[in-house]
Amino acid sequence: MMRLHHVGVAVTNLNEAIARYERMGLRLAHREVVASQEVEVAFVGEGPFVELLAGTSADSPVSKFVVKKGPGQHHLAFAVPSIAEELKRQAAAGAKLIDRVARPGAWGRQVAFLHPENQGGVLVELVEDHAG
């Protein structure tokens, strides 16, 4: 079963973005650099989370997104028990996959992305979460 895990928001300055959400009353739950994706992330709230994303290089996908579209909503992420099984299910249903296999994500979890055209222009991330 799929459930909302987080909403990804691309930002230009991670510290400023964290401060804005803390002023709203959301606490910082986790922060880390995901080197393989050239991004620094911060999760705020108690779940479902808001994931704030800042590119760590000008060539990172998040940095390119911000240059092209500006800061704002980047993706929706859904927790699934098994990335491999969900990718098989999505492919069988005719979904266009960005990732055919899982890759490392934040919090040591495996993730995979589905093409935005599947959901009317919304990038979807699958997050492996054995709690379901």
Secondary structure, 3 states (H helix, E strand, C coil): CCEEEEEEEECCCHHHHHHHHHHCCCCEEEEEEEHHHCEEEEEECCCCEEEEEEECCCCCHHHHHHHHHCCEEEEEEEEECCHHHHHHHHHHCCCCECCCCCEECHHHCEEEEECHHHHCCCCEEEEECCCC
